[in-house]
Amino acid sequence: MAVRNGRTVRDLRRGNRTAVLQRLYFDGPMSRFELGPATGLSSGSVSNVVAELVADGLVEEAGSVDSDGGRPRTLLRVVPDSGHMIGVDVGETRVRVELFDLTLTELARTERPLERQGYGSDPAPEREGPSEGEGAAAADRPTGRPGGELAPAPGGGPSSKRREYDVDVIVGHIRDGIAEVLAEAGIAPERLLGVGIGVPGIVARTPEEGAVVHGQTIGWDAVPLESLLRSSCRLPDTVPYFADNGARTLGQAEMWFGAGRGARNAVVVLFGSGVGACLVTEDVEHGRSVEWGHLTVRVRGRRCRCGALGCLEAYAGAEALLDRWREEGGRPPEGTDEETALTAMLTAAYPTEEGTEPDPVALAVLEETAEYLGAGLSDLINLFQPERILIGGWAGLQLGTRFLPAVRRHAASYALRYPAERVSIDLGRLGPDAVTVGAAILPLADFFARGGRRAEPVSEGPSPAWRTALEERAPH
């Protein structure tokens, strides 16, 4: 049965359940009296929806508060253990898997490092001097160091220093991590609302294989990640998988629970081994990942991991930052991972021991990186005019507040004055787990959109017309 705007009774019921669940989730505990004006529903609709949600085990009473002259009002809240989600962060240094309850309280976690050649143990790349006309082409962007450009890879293809991650290894880490956190918390797989995965690269969705990952910087070309996980993980068919770009999952987390909450228009930057961004506007409520790291900031510049020349990521990502330090004579500790090497670089540039002189090379590379990052942010400011820009990711958080004033200064100097005066640039608040939290939000958001009902297994054919009609006509 359709109503005037084309929505069925079933759609309206689902929307009412979603409205009540979300309001209790973000602002609860609340009374039935408060839920009416907060959701725009009538008192009768609120009572009916709450009764359904209580019967479904999703909402419970949580004490009472005094009313203005009447009986105390019963408070309601979402039941924390009424559902569970798994969040996975496929980073470029490790795979992190975390299990959460419905309120995103962490119940268990595991991490699996990704092996790669350590810093300082590989030979310096070939270098070439500036190309003819390079000075004019780069005049409106931060200047690189003379002789610091990487020679193009033969044939213009991807750089030989690009990381390539074995798909089977990543799938195995996710599979084993899921099994480990479920066993540690004693949660049956059937209780999962879904598994969310944040990955590097572009995620496309196909009817046949679900989420397919195009991760050019890690050597993934149309990897059918969802179908590989379904065939590898021992989870029921009713448990859905949700894969998306890691910058978007970071953005989702910061907008729901972090420094982006309350903003209508924001950009959340993921600053790790590479760089990426998530754009959130009123038109794109849950955010859209943008390949900001592959914006060209220098014509005929350094070779990026993606194979192109002059990408922002070739100057501002942690991997490029460490490479440039080494090329200029810096000495990252040998055989260590990126996080340890970046810590060593920061210590060299900003020594804490009295009498220790700063490493001038490390300091110069960091200052130049701040300028490149600020210039890249200026493009986001000019294009999208956000209220807030939030910087997250392990490298962004490690560089921290010491790095931020220079980034703000350079962003303002490269951006148009009007939008630059109206944007704030700050660090994210959720720490290194933000991508994992955001990945877990993917199945949670789907659960809310379904009105608090679990995903149903795909049927082999359409429901009979008589059953659909009865469902649509069912009383509220």
C-alpha angles and dihedrals in degrees: 000000000000126000126213099280093047096260118126127226087255090056091051093049091050091048092050092050090049092050094051095043094049094046092051090044097053102028106021153160089071136155125241087249091058093044093064099066092031093059101027091238126133119254090251093053091047091051093049094047093046090050090053094047092048090050089050091053094243099111131040139178116268107187128286143267131214117262129210099279098321136086118309113273118239115235122222132204140174113269106244097211096045090100142004135211135194121217121198126193112197095194129173094253102033147356113243122193122188133178119214137183121231092278090053094251107155113244101173141353142186135184131203118193118225111230119230138146112292125242118269093022098089126070120261112264123251113272136201135195124254115297121245109282092012094126093059093044092053098040094107095048134058110287121241125224116276110263092010099115121110117239112250115259114252112278093011091276128140117307118269089233092063113123117241116199120202107242093212091054092051093046089048092051091051093046094049093042092053091050091047098052093045091051093046093052095037093234120152113232090235090068093064118110088199148300119264121199128193113202138174113257139024119323118210125184124222129184092232103045106016114216114022119188124216102191105167095172092056098039097256113142113183095329109184092221098167096052091045091053093047091054093044107038120075096227128130117265088244092067108092126213123220119191126182142153113291092234090058093050089049089050092049091053095048092047094049101040111000143056093315097061111125095018117121095196122031144145119217115199124207108208110184132115084329131008133251139158143215120215118209120188136153087264093050102041098174095039136252123238115233125196091236092154089068095055108123111246098165128033111231089001132144120329110258124215088250090062098252126113126248101009118161088240090061088065108024107037119097092245092053092043091056092043091054092049090053093045090054092053101274119143114222112191110270123248096012132125124253096262093055091044092051090050089053091050092051091048090051093049096041107027117194097199116092115250094021113126119223116253101252093205094052090045093050093048091049092049091049090048090053088055094050091047091048091049090051091050090051089064090054090048093050095044102042107015094216125192091223140018115199123193118209139150126098095280094046091051092045092052086047129156093343089067098040103078092056092047091051092048094051093044090054093047094053099038129078110270099238099055092035091059091054102050130082121210115204143147120269117255104218100075128213094330094063095103091050092048090048091049090054089051090063094073090035092056090049090050091053092047088055090055093253095308122130121245112270123225113262110265121224093234142006120289115261113269092241091057093049091050092050092049092050093049095046111125119259 
